[in-house]
Each structure stands twice: as structure tokens, then as C-alpha cells.
Amino acid sequence: MTTSNTLQIDLQVERRYRPAADPTLSIEAPVLRRLFEYWKNKSAQQRPCRSDIDPLEIGVDIPNVILLDILHDPLRFRWRLLGSCIVDATGRNVTGKRFEDIYPHPVLVDVMRVFSRSALTGLPIRHVGTGRFADRDYLAYESVHLPLFDARGNVEMIMGGLHFRRLSMGRGTS
């Protein structure tokens, strides 16, 4: 349970995460296009599940891959895997942590909105946006979220990929 002091602090955090959904899947980054093609090949015959995914088949793109566990009732997410490129770009490794344990309130709402789309619809989706992580320069990012299903056809995980590029957003040099 959140105390009122913690909630007040959380509400003062600046919005750093500004995602925009692209359901047309106009994927630009080659690493994300390859990951999407890999998922599409796995889904050609049936809805792909976690056991269909082989990290060796993903190969050199694995540093850009994420895996999210989906917890239902209520809907929640836990980071199962964050590739090393993602950890380097964001400045932290949150593998094994649930969203509500790491994101302050305003950011949590945005992050939940982004990942809920694929979890609730069972459809792949692309997001683009900017963010600032761990007092680093602003980064533009592109992400793709690809649902993985259980035997009953429910989304149980999201496999995804992220690609970052550095932006200059008014950081002065002295």
C-alpha cells in the first residue's frame, strides 16, 4: 500500500515517457524489422508461445530484446528479460521487477497504457517516442511489442524489441 507521502513524491515526477502507438507497424529500425519477421514466421501456423522462441535463432539482435511476463487479475507486468543494449541506454537493469515496483505514478500510467495494448488485443504493435532515463541525454526510441500466447490462446508474455538513438534537447554545454 502506498503512503500519502510516497504518493505526493511520485506525483511530482516529471513525465519522461511520451509514447505514441503505431498500429500500422511502420517499423524503421532494421533490428526491429528482423525481430518482427522472426515473430511473424513463428505465427504463420499458430499463435506463437514462449516455447516457440529460441534466443539462438534471434542471434545478434538479442541485446535489443525484452520479455515481459503478464500477470492477470489485475493486469500487471514483470520484466523477464532486458537485453544489454536496453540496460545500457536506460542506465538500469530491472529484470525480475514488476512495473509498479519501479515506475513512479505518472510514468506507471503511461507504461501500463503502452504494454496493455498488445496484452489485451493479442496484436503486435509499434510505439515511438522520446524519453530520458537515469539523467542521460534524451533518447528517441522505437519499440515493437509481440504477444506470446498460452495453450488457451491468452497472451501470457510480450516479446519485444527496442532501438534507441540519442537526441540533443537543449542540454547546454559550459
VOVOLUM-93906 format. One record per atom (N, C-alpha, C, O, CB): atom name; x, y, z. Coordinates in steps of 0.1 Angstrom, whole numbers, plus 2048, in hexadecimal, padded with zeros to 3 digits. Glycine has a CB too. Example, Ala and Ser with C-alpha at 12.3 -4.5 7.8 and 13.67 -1.06 7.14 Angstrom:
! residues 2
 atomo   u   v   w
     N 884 7C7 84E
    CA 87B 7D3 84E
     C 884 7DF 84E
     O 88E 7DF 855
    CB 871 7D3 85A
     N 880 7EA 847
    CA 889 7F5 847
     C 881 800 84F
     O 886 80B 850
    CB 88D 7FA 839
! end
This chain:
! residues 174
 atomo   u   v   w
     N 808 7F4 800
    CA 800 800 800
     C 809 80C 800
     O 813 80D 807
    CB 7F6 800 80C
     N 805 816 7F8
    CA 80D 822 7F7
     C 809 82C 802
     O 7FD 82F 804
    CB 80B 829 7E9
     N 813 832 808
    CA 810 83C 812
     C 80D 84A 80B
     O 811 84B 800
    CB 81B 83E 81C
     N 807 853 812
    CA 804 860 80B
     C 811 867 809
     O 811 86F 7FF
    CB 7FB 868 814
     N 81B 866 811
    CA 828 86D 80E
     C 82E 868 802
     O 833 86F 7F9
    CB 831 86B 81A
     N 82E 85A 800
    CA 834 855 7F4
     C 82C 859 7E7
     O 832 85C 7DD
    CB 834 845 7F4
     N 81F 859 7E8
    CA 816 85E 7DD
     C 819 86C 7DA
     O 819 86F 7CE
    CB 807 85C 7E1
     N 81B 875 7E3
    CA 81E 883 7E0
     C 82B 884 7D9
     O 82C 88C 7CF
    CB 81E 88B 7ED
     N 835 87C 7DD
    CA 842 87D 7D6
     C 840 877 7C8
     O 845 87D 7BE
    CB 84C 874 7DE
     N 839 86C 7C6
    CA 837 867 7B9
     C 830 870 7B0
     O 834 871 7A4
    CB 82F 85A 7BA
     N 827 878 7B4
    CA 81F 881 7AC
     C 827 88D 7A7
     O 824 894 79E
    CB 813 885 7B3
     N 833 88F 7AE
    CA 83B 89A 7AA
     C 845 897 79F
     O 84C 8A0 79A
    CB 842 8A0 7B6
     N 846 88A 79C
    CA 850 886 792
     C 84C 88B 784
     O 840 88A 780
    CB 851 876 792
     N 856 891 77D
    CA 852 896 76F
     C 84F 88A 766
     O 855 87F 767
    CB 85E 89E 769
     N 846 88C 75C
    CA 843 882 752
     C 84F 880 749
     O 853 88A 742
    CB 836 885 74A
     N 855 875 749
    CA 861 872 741
     C 85E 869 735
     O 867 866 72D
    CB 86C 86D 749
     N 852 863 735
    CA 84F 859 72C
     C 843 85D 723
     O 838 85E 728
    CB 84C 84B 733
     N 845 85F 717
    CA 83B 865 70E
     C 839 85C 702
     O 83D 85F 6F7
    CB 83E 873 70A
     N 832 850 704
    CA 830 847 6F9
     C 825 84B 6EF
     O 81B 851 6F4
    CB 82E 839 6FE
     N 826 846 6E3
    CA 81B 848 6D9
     C 81A 83A 6D2
     O 824 835 6CD
    CB 81E 853 6CF
     N 80E 835 6D2
    CA 80C 828 6CB
     C 80C 829 6BC
     O 807 833 6B7
    CB 7FF 822 6D1
     N 811 81F 6B6
    CA 810 81E 6A7
     C 80B 810 6A4
     O 813 807 6A2
    CB 81E 821 6A0
     N 7FE 80E 6A3
    CA 7F9 800 6A0
     C 7FB 7FC 692
     O 7F9 7F1 68E
    CB 7EA 800 6A3
     N 800 805 689
    CA 803 802 67B
     C 810 7FA 67A
     O 814 7F4 670
    CB 804 80E 672
     N 818 7FA 685
    CA 825 7F2 686
     C 82E 7F7 67B
     O 834 7EF 674
    CB 822 7E4 684
     N 830 804 67A
    CA 83A 80A 671
     C 848 80A 677
     O 84D 815 67A
    CB 835 819 66D
     N 84D 7FE 679
    CA 859 7FD 680
     C 865 802 678
     O 867 7FE 66C
    CB 85C 7EE 684
     N 86D 80A 67E
    CA 879 810 677
     C 886 809 67A
     O 88E 807 671
    CB 87A 81F 67A
     N 889 807 687
    CA 896 801 68B
     C 897 7F3 686
     O 88F 7EA 688
    CB 897 801 69A
     N 8A2 7F0 67F
    CA 8A4 7E3 67A
     C 8A3 7D8 684
     O 89E 7CD 682
    CB 8B2 7E2 673
     N 8A9 7DA 690
    CA 8A9 7D0 69B
     C 89A 7CD 69E
     O 897 7C1 6A1
    CB 8B0 7D5 6A7
     N 891 7D6 69E
    CA 883 7D4 6A2
     C 87C 7CD 696
     O 873 7C5 699
    CB 87C 7E1 6A6
     N 87F 7D1 68A
    CA 879 7CA 67E
     C 87D 7BB 67F
     O 874 7B3 67C
    CB 87E 7D1 671
     N 889 7B8 682
    CA 88D 7AA 682
     C 886 7A2 68E
     O 882 797 68C
    CB 89D 7A9 685
     N 884 7A9 699
    CA 87D 7A3 6A4
     C 86F 7A0 6A1
     O 869 796 6A3
    CB 87E 7AB 6B1
     N 868 7AA 69A
    CA 85A 7A9 696
     C 859 79D 68C
     O 850 796 68C
    CB 855 7B6 690
     N 862 79D 682
    CA 862 792 678
     C 863 784 67F
     O 85D 77A 67B
    CB 86D 794 66D
     N 86C 783 689
    CA 86E 777 690
     C 861 773 697
     O 85D 767 696
    CB 879 779 69B
     N 85A 77C 69E
    CA 84D 77A 6A4
     C 843 776 69A
     O 83B 76C 69C
    CB 849 786 6AC
     N 842 77D 68F
    CA 839 779 684
     C 83B 76B 67F
     O 831 764 67C
    CB 839 783 678
     N 847 767 67D
    CA 84A 759 679
     C 845 74F 683
     O 840 745 680
    CB 859 758 676
     N 847 753 690
    CA 842 74A 69A
     C 833 749 69B
     O 82D 73F 69F
    CB 848 74E 6A8
     N 82C 754 697
    CA 81E 755 698
     C 817 751 68B
     O 80B 751 68A
    CB 81A 763 69C
     N 81E 74C 681
    CA 818 749 674
     C 80F 73D 675
     O 804 73D 66F
    CB 823 745 66A
     N 812 733 67E
    CA 80A 728 67F
     C 800 728 68B
     O 7F5 723 68B
    CB 812 71B 681
     N 804 72F 696
    CA 7FC 730 6A2
     C 801 73C 6AA
     O 80B 742 6A7
    CB 7FE 723 6AB
     N 7FA 73F 6B4
    CA 7FE 74A 6BD
     C 80A 746 6C4
     O 80A 73B 6CB
    CB 7F3 74E 6C7
     N 815 74E 6C3
    CA 822 749 6CA
     C 821 74A 6D9
     O 81B 752 6DF
    CB 82D 752 6C5
     N 828 740 6DF
    CA 829 740 6EE
     C 837 741 6F1
     O 840 741 6E9
    CB 823 733 6F4
     N 83A 743 6FE
    CA 848 745 703
     C 851 739 6FE
     O 85D 73C 6FB
    CB 848 746 712
     N 84C 72D 6FE
    CA 855 722 6FB
     C 858 722 6EC
     O 861 71B 6E8
    CB 84E 715 6FE
     N 851 72A 6E4
    CA 855 72B 6D5
     C 861 734 6D3
     O 867 734 6C8
    CB 849 730 6CE
     N 864 73C 6DD
    CA 86F 746 6DC
     C 87C 740 6E0
     O 87D 73B 6EB
    CB 86B 753 6E4
     N 886 741 6D7
    CA 893 73C 6DA
     C 89D 748 6D9
     O 89F 74D 6CE
    CB 897 731 6D0
     N 8A3 74B 6E4
    CA 8AD 756 6E4
     C 8B8 754 6D9
     O 8BD 75E 6D4
    CB 8B3 758 6F2
     N 8BC 748 6D7
    CA 8C7 745 6CD
     C 8C2 749 6BF
     O 8CA 74D 6B7
    CB 8CB 736 6CD
     N 8B5 748 6BC
    CA 8B0 74C 6AF
     C 8AF 75B 6AE
     O 8B0 760 6A3
    CB 8A1 746 6AD
     N 8AD 762 6B9
    CA 8AD 770 6B9
     C 8BB 776 6B7
     O 8BD 780 6B0
    CB 8A7 776 6C6
     N 8C5 76F 6BC
    CA 8D3 771 6B9
     C 8D7 77F 6BE
     O 8D5 783 6C9
    CB 8D5 770 6AB
     N 8DE 787 6B5
    CA 8E5 793 6B8
     C 8DB 79E 6BD
     O 8DF 7A8 6C2
    CB 8ED 798 6AC
     N 8CE 79C 6BB
    CA 8C4 7A6 6BF
     C 8C0 7A5 6CD
     O 8B8 7AD 6D2
    CB 8B8 7A6 6B6
     N 8C4 79B 6D4
    CA 8C0 798 6E2
     C 8C2 7A4 6EB
     O 8BB 7A5 6F5
    CB 8C6 78B 6E7
     N 8CD 7AC 6EA
    CA 8CF 7B7 6F3
     C 8C4 7C2 6F2
     O 8C3 7CA 6FB
    CB 8DC 7BE 6F0
     N 8BC 7C1 6E8
    CA 8B1 7CB 6E7
     C 8A3 7C5 6EA
     O 899 7CB 6E9
    CB 8B0 7D0 6D8
     N 8A3 7B9 6F0
    CA 897 7B1 6F3
     C 892 7B3 701
     O 89A 7B4 70A
    CB 898 7A3 6EF
     N 885 7B4 703
    CA 87F 7B3 710
     C 875 7A7 710
     O 870 7A3 706
    CB 878 7C0 713
     N 873 7A2 71C
    CA 869 799 71F
     C 861 79E 72C
     O 868 7A1 736
    CB 86E 78A 721
     N 854 79E 72B
    CA 84C 7A2 736
     C 842 797 73A
     O 83B 792 731
    CB 844 7AF 732
     N 842 794 747
    CA 837 78B 74C
     C 82B 793 74E
     O 82C 79F 752
    CB 83C 784 759
     N 81F 78D 74A
    CA 813 794 74D
     C 80C 78D 758
     O 80A 781 758
    CB 80A 794 740
     N 808 795 762
    CA 800 790 76E
     C 7F2 795 76C
     O 7F0 7A1 769
    CB 807 794 77C
     N 7E9 78C 76E
    CA 7DB 790 76C
     C 7D3 791 779
     O 7D7 78B 783
    CB 7D3 786 763
     N 7C8 799 779
    CA 7BF 79A 784
     C 7C6 7A0 791
     O 7C7 799 79B
    CB 7B9 78D 788
     N 7CA 7AC 791
    CA 7C9 7B7 787
     C 7D5 7B5 77D
     O 7DF 7AF 780
    CB 7C9 7C5 78D
     N 7D4 7BC 772
    CA 7DE 7BC 768
     C 7EB 7C3 76D
     O 7EA 7CF 771
    CB 7DA 7C3 75B
     N 7F6 7BC 76D
    CA 803 7C1 771
     C 80E 7BB 768
     O 80C 7B1 761
    CB 806 7BE 780
     N 81A 7C1 769
    CA 825 7BC 761
     C 831 7BB 769
     O 833 7C2 773
    CB 827 7C6 755
     N 83A 7B1 766
    CA 847 7AF 76C
     C 851 7AD 761
     O 84F 7A5 758
    CB 846 7A3 776
     N 85C 7B5 763
    CA 867 7B3 759
     C 86E 7A6 75B
     O 873 7A3 765
    CB 871 7BF 75B
     N 86D 79D 751
    CA 874 790 751
     C 882 791 74B
     O 88B 78B 751
    CB 86C 786 749
     N 884 79A 741
    CA 891 79B 73A
     C 892 7A9 735
     O 888 7AE 72E
    CB 893 790 730
     N 89D 7AF 737
    CA 8A1 7BC 730
     C 8AE 7BA 729
     O 8B8 7B7 730
    CB 8A0 7C8 739
     N 8AF 7BB 71C
    CA 8BC 7BA 715
     C 8C6 7C4 71A
     O 8C2 7CF 71F
    CB 8B9 7BB 706
     N 8D2 7C1 717
    CA 8DD 7CA 71C
     C 8DD 7D8 716
     O 8E0 7E2 71D
    CB 8EA 7C4 71A
     N 8D8 7D9 709
    CA 8D7 7E7 703
     C 8CD 7EF 70B
     O 8CE 7FB 70C
    CB 8D4 7E6 6F4
     N 8C2 7E9 70F
    CA 8B7 7F0 716
     C 8BC 7F4 724
     O 8BA 800 728
    CB 8AB 7E7 718
     N 8C3 7EB 72B
    CA 8C9 7EE 738
     C 8D3 7FA 737
     O 8D3 803 73F
    CB 8D0 7E2 73E
     N 8DB 7F9 72D
    CA 8E5 804 72B
     C 8DE 812 728
     O 8E2 81C 72D
    CB 8EE 801 71F
     N 8D4 812 71F
    CA 8CD 81E 71C
     C 8C5 824 727
     O 8C5 830 729
    CB 8C4 81C 710
     N 8BF 81C 730
    CA 8B7 821 73A
     C 8BE 823 747
     O 8BA 82A 751
    CB 8AB 818 73D
     N 8CA 81C 749
    CA 8D2 81E 754
     C 8CE 816 760
     O 8D2 818 76C
    CB 8D2 82C 758
     N 8C5 80C 75E
    CA 8C2 803 769
     C 8BD 7F5 764
     O 8B7 7F4 759
    CB 8B7 809 772
     N 8BF 7EB 76C
    CA 8BA 7DE 769
     C 8AE 7DB 772
     O 8B1 7D9 77E
    CB 8C5 7D3 769
     N 8A2 7DA 76E
    CA 897 7D7 776
     C 891 7C9 774
     O 885 7C7 777
    CB 88C 7E2 774
     N 899 7C0 76F
    CA 895 7B3 76D
     C 890 7AD 77A
     O 896 7AE 785
    CB 8A1 7AA 768
     N 884 7A6 779
    CA 87D 7A0 785
     C 874 7AA 78C
     O 86D 7A5 795
    CB 888 79B 78E
     N 874 7B6 789
    CA 86C 7C0 791
     C 85F 7C2 789
     O 85E 7C2 77D
    CB 873 7CD 792
     N 854 7C5 792
    CA 847 7C9 78C
     C 847 7D8 78A
     O 84E 7DF 790
    CB 83C 7C5 796
     N 83F 7DC 780
    CA 83E 7EA 77C
     C 83B 7F2 788
     O 841 7FD 78A
    CB 833 7EC 772
     N 831 7EE 791
    CA 82D 7F7 79C
     C 838 7F8 7A6
     O 837 801 7AF
    CB 821 7F1 7A2
     N 842 7F0 7A6
    CA 84D 7F1 7AF
     C 858 7FA 7AB
     O 861 7FE 7B3
    CB 853 7E3 7B2
     N 858 7FE 79E
    CA 863 806 799
     C 85F 814 793
     O 867 81D 793
    CB 86B 7FF 78F
     N 853 815 78E
    CA 84F 821 788
     C 846 82A 791
     O 83D 825 797
    CB 847 81E 77B
     N 84A 837 792
    CA 841 840 79A
     C 834 842 793
     O 833 83F 787
    CB 848 84E 79C
     N 82A 846 79A
    CA 81C 847 796
     C 81A 84C 788
     O 814 845 780
    CB 814 84F 79F
     N 81E 858 784
    CA 81A 85D 777
     C 821 855 76C
     O 81B 853 761
    CB 81F 86C 775
     N 82D 850 76E
    CA 834 848 764
     C 82D 83A 763
     O 82C 834 759
    CB 843 846 768
     N 829 835 76F
    CA 823 827 76F
     C 816 827 767
     O 814 81E 75F
    CB 81F 824 77E
     N 80E 832 767
    CA 802 833 75F
     C 806 832 750
     O 7FF 82B 749
    CB 7FA 840 762
     N 810 839 74C
    CA 814 839 73E
     C 819 82B 73A
     O 815 826 72F
    CB 81E 844 73B
     N 822 826 742
    CA 828 819 73F
     C 81D 80E 73E
     O 81D 805 735
    CB 832 815 749
     N 813 80E 748
    CA 808 804 747
     C 800 806 73B
     O 7FC 7FC 735
    CB 800 806 754
     N 7FD 812 737
    CA 7F5 814 72B
     C 7FC 80E 71E
     O 7F6 808 716
    CB 7F3 824 728
     N 809 810 71D
    CA 811 80B 712
     C 810 7FC 711
     O 80D 7F6 707
    CB 820 810 713
     N 814 7F5 71C
    CA 814 7E7 71C
     C 807 7E0 71C
     O 806 7D4 718
    CB 81D 7E2 727
     N 7FD 7E7 722
    CA 7EF 7E1 722
     C 7EA 7DF 714
     O 7E2 7D5 712
    CB 7E6 7E9 72A
     N 7ED 7E7 70B
    CA 7E7 7E6 6FD
     C 7E9 7D8 6F8
     O 7E0 7D1 6F3
    CB 7ED 7F0 6F4
     N 7F6 7D3 6F8
    CA 7F9 7C6 6F2
     C 7F4 7BB 6FB
     O 7EF 7B1 6F6
    CB 808 7C5 6F0
     N 7F5 7BD 708
    CA 7F0 7B3 711
     C 7E1 7B0 710
     O 7DD 7A5 711
    CB 7F4 7B6 71F
     N 7D9 7BB 70E
    CA 7CB 7B9 70E
     C 7C5 7B6 700
     O 7BB 7AF 6FF
    CB 7C4 7C6 713
     N 7CC 7BA 6F5
    CA 7C7 7B7 6E8
     C 7CD 7AB 6E2
     O 7C7 7A5 6D9
    CB 7CA 7C3 6DF
     N 7D9 7A7 6E6
    CA 7E0 79B 6E0
     C 7E6 79F 6D3
     O 7E9 796 6CB
    CB 7D6 790 6DE
     N 7E7 7AC 6D0
    CA 7ED 7B1 6C3
     C 7FA 7B7 6C5
     O 7FD 7BC 6D0
    CB 7E3 7BB 6BD
     N 803 7B6 6BB
    CA 810 7BC 6BC
     C 80E 7CB 6BA
     O 804 7D0 6B4
    CB 81A 7B7 6B1
     N 816 7D3 6C0
    CA 815 7E2 6BF
     C 823 7E8 6C0
     O 82C 7E3 6C6
    CB 80C 7E7 6CA
     N 824 7F4 6BA
    CA 830 7FB 6BA
     C 82E 808 6C2
     O 823 80E 6C1
    CB 835 7FE 6AB
     N 838 80C 6C9
    CA 837 819 6D0
     C 843 821 6CD
     O 84E 81C 6CB
    CB 836 817 6E0
     N 842 82E 6CD
    CA 84D 837 6CB
     C 84C 842 6D5
     O 841 846 6DA
    CB 84E 83D 6BC
     N 857 848 6D9
    CA 856 853 6E3
     C 864 858 6E7
     O 86E 854 6E1
    CB 84E 84F 6EF
     N 864 860 6F1
    CA 870 865 6F7
     C 870 862 706
     O 865 861 70C
    CB 873 874 6F4
     N 87C 861 70B
    CA 87C 85F 71A
     C 88A 863 71F
     O 893 865 717
    CB 87A 851 71D
     N 88A 866 72C
    CA 897 869 732
     C 898 85F 73E
     O 88F 85E 746
    CB 897 878 737
     N 8A3 858 73E
    CA 8A5 84D 748
     C 8B1 850 750
     O 8BC 852 74A
    CB 8A6 840 741
     N 8B0 84F 75D
    CA 8BB 850 766
     C 8C4 85C 763
     O 8D1 85A 763
    CB 8C3 843 765
     N 8BE 868 762
    CA 8C6 874 75F
     C 8CF 873 753
     O 8DA 879 752
    CB 8CF 877 76B
     N 8CB 86B 749
    CA 8D3 86A 73D
     C 8CD 873 733
     O 8C2 879 735
    CB 8D3 85B 737
     N 8D3 875 728
    CA 8CE 87D 71D
     C 8C0 878 719
     O 8BD 86C 71B
    CB 8D8 87E 711
     N 8B8 880 713
    CA 8AC 87C 70D
     C 8AE 872 702
     O 8B8 873 6FA
    CB 8A3 888 708
     N 8A6 868 702
    CA 8A7 85D 6F8
     C 89A 85C 6F0
     O 88F 85D 6F6
    CB 8AA 850 6FE
     N 89B 85B 6E3
    CA 88F 857 6DB
     C 88F 848 6DB
     O 89A 842 6DA
    CB 88F 85E 6CC
     N 883 842 6DB
    CA 883 834 6DB
     C 878 82F 6D2
     O 86E 836 6CF
    CB 881 82E 6E9
     N 87A 823 6CD
    CA 870 81C 6C6
     C 86F 80E 6CC
     O 879 808 6CF
    CB 873 81B 6B6
     N 863 809 6CE
    CA 861 7FC 6D4
     C 856 7F5 6CD
     O 84D 7FA 6C7
    CB 85E 7FD 6E3
     N 857 7E7 6CE
    CA 84D 7DF 6C8
     C 84A 7D5 6D3
     O 853 7CF 6DA
    CB 852 7D7 6BB
     N 83D 7D2 6D5
    CA 838 7C9 6DF
     C 830 7BE 6D8
     O 827 7C0 6D1
    CB 82F 7D1 6EA
     N 835 7B2 6DB
    CA 830 7A6 6D4
     C 82A 79C 6DE
     O 832 797 6E6
    CB 83B 79F 6CC
     N 81D 799 6DE
    CA 817 790 6E8
     C 81B 782 6E6
     O 81D 77D 6DB
    CB 808 791 6E8
     N 81D 77B 6F2
    CA 81F 76D 6F2
     C 814 767 6FA
     O 810 76C 705
    CB 82D 769 6F9
     N 80F 75B 6F6
    CA 802 756 6FB
     C 804 749 703
     O 80E 742 701
    CB 7F8 754 6F0
     N 7FB 747 70C
    CA 7FA 73A 713
     C 7F2 730 70B
     O 7ED 733 701
    CB 7F5 73C 722
     N 7F0 724 710
    CA 7E9 719 709
     C 7DA 71D 707
     O 7D4 717 6FE
    CB 7EA 70C 711
     N 7D5 725 70F
    CA 7C6 729 70E
     C 7C4 735 705
     O 7B9 739 702
    CB 7C1 72C 71C
     N 7CF 73B 700
    CA 7CE 746 6F6
     C 7CF 753 6FD
     O 7CC 75E 6F7
    CB 7C2 745 6EF
     N 7D2 754 70A
    CA 7D4 761 711
     C 7E2 766 710
     O 7EC 75E 710
    CB 7D0 75F 720
     N 7E4 773 710
    CA 7F1 778 70F
     C 7F7 777 71D
     O 7F2 77C 727
    CB 7F1 788 70B
     N 803 770 71E
    CA 809 76D 72A
     C 817 775 72C
     O 81C 777 737
    CB 80B 75F 72D
     N 81C 779 720
    CA 829 780 720
     C 828 78A 714
     O 821 788 70B
    CB 835 776 71F
     N 831 793 715
    CA 834 79C 70A
     C 843 79B 707
     O 84B 79E 710
    CB 82F 7AB 70C
     N 846 798 6FB
    CA 854 799 6F6
     C 854 7A6 6EE
     O 84B 7A9 6E7
    CB 858 78C 6ED
     N 85F 7AD 6F0
    CA 860 7BA 6E9
     C 86E 7BD 6E6
     O 877 7B6 6EA
    CB 859 7C5 6F1
     N 86F 7C8 6E0
    CA 87D 7CE 6DD
     C 87C 7DD 6DE
     O 872 7E3 6DC
    CB 881 7C9 6CF
     N 888 7E2 6E2
    CA 889 7F1 6E3
     C 896 7F5 6DB
     O 8A0 7EE 6DC
    CB 88A 7F5 6F1
     N 895 800 6D5
    CA 8A0 806 6CE
     C 8A0 815 6D2
     O 896 81C 6D2
    CB 89F 805 6BE
     N 8AC 81A 6D7
    CA 8AE 827 6DC
     C 8B7 82F 6D3
     O 8C0 82A 6CD
    CB 8B3 827 6EA
     N 8B5 83C 6D2
    CA 8BE 845 6CD
     C 8BE 852 6D5
     O 8B4 857 6DA
    CB 8BB 849 6BD
     N 8CA 858 6D7
    CA 8CC 863 6DF
     C 8C7 870 6D9
     O 8C9 872 6CD
    CB 8DB 865 6E3
     N 8C0 879 6E0
    CA 8BB 886 6DC
     C 8C2 891 6E3
     O 8C7 88F 6EE
    CB 8AC 887 6DD
     N 8C3 89C 6DD
    CA 8C8 8A8 6E4
     C 8BC 8B0 6E7
     O 8B6 8B5 6DE
    CB 8D3 8AF 6DC
     N 8B9 8B2 6F4
    CA 8AD 8B9 6F7
     C 8B0 8C4 701
     O 8AA 8C4 70C
    CB 8A2 8B0 6FD
     N 8B8 8CE 6FD
    CA 8BA 8D9 705
     C 8C4 8D8 711
     O 8C4 8E0 719
    CB 8AE 8DE 70B
     N 8CB 8CD 711
    CA 8D5 8CC 71B
     C 8E1 8D5 718
     O 8E9 8D2 70E
    CB 8DA 8BD 71D
     N 8E3 8DF 720
    CA 8EE 8E8 71D
     C 8FB 8E3 721
     O 8FC 8DB 72A
    CB 8EB 8F5 724
     N 905 8E7 71B
    CA 913 8E4 71F
     C 91A 8F0 724
     O 918 8FB 71E
    CB 91B 8DD 713
     N 921 8EF 72E
    CA 928 8FB 734
     C 937 8FA 732
     O 93E 903 736
    CB 925 8FD 742
! end
